[in-house]
Every structure is written in C-alpha cells, then in structure tokens.
C-alpha cells in the first residue's frame, strides 16, 4: 500500500506549521479550483488531492496519526531495504 505524501501535495515540509498548511491550502485552492477549469479533469483530480491532504493535515489529531503512519512506513521500508541488501551481499 502506497501512502500519499500529503505534505508534498501541498508543497510543504513535514515540519510545516498549522498556519503554513492553511496558507498553502488556500493558495492551491485558488489555483486549482474546478470553477476556474470546468472541463479539465486533471485539475479536478489535483483539487481533490489538495482537499484530501488538507482534511488530514489541517486537523491536529488526523495529522498526528498520519505522521505516525508515515514513520512506521519509513521504518518498514528501511527494514525491507536492509534485508534486500543483506540478501544481495550474500550472493
């Protein structure tokens, strides 16, 4: 399962403050609002991703859970990479 990087979607670092998250969201909504691009399906998809990212990062409890999920995912990927390295090293 690939986890969406909501920080990247909003163009932010994971250390972003609540104000920075809100400002990035407002800036992107103005740029990608479907009313400004009524026939562009890509813009509508991007707008949906922006809304989804803000729904998570804009709520402190959801953001904390998301950060925990990202942390666990990174640790798991580091473990998989380490195992693959060790297996290739033995060959």
Secondary structure as the mmCIF struct_conf table of DSSP 4:
data_model
#
loop_
_struct_conf.conf_type_id
_struct_conf.id
_struct_conf.beg_label_comp_id
_struct_conf.beg_label_asym_id
_struct_conf.beg_label_seq_id
_struct_conf.end_label_comp_id
_struct_conf.end_label_asym_id
_struct_conf.end_label_seq_id
HELX_LH_PP_P HELX_LH_PP_P1 UNK A 2 UNK A 4
HELX_RH_AL_P HELX_RH_AL_P1 UNK A 6 UNK A 9
TURN_TY1_P TURN_TY1_P1 UNK A 10 UNK A 11
TURN_TY1_P TURN_TY1_P2 UNK A 14 UNK A 15
HELX_RH_AL_P HELX_RH_AL_P2 UNK A 18 UNK A 32
HELX_RH_3T_P HELX_RH_3T_P1 UNK A 34 UNK A 36
BEND BEND1 UNK A 37 UNK A 37
TURN_TY1_P TURN_TY1_P3 UNK A 38 UNK A 39
HELX_RH_AL_P HELX_RH_AL_P3 UNK A 41 UNK A 57
TURN_TY1_P TURN_TY1_P4 UNK A 58 UNK A 58
BEND BEND2 UNK A 59 UNK A 59
HELX_RH_AL_P HELX_RH_AL_P4 UNK A 60 UNK A 90
#
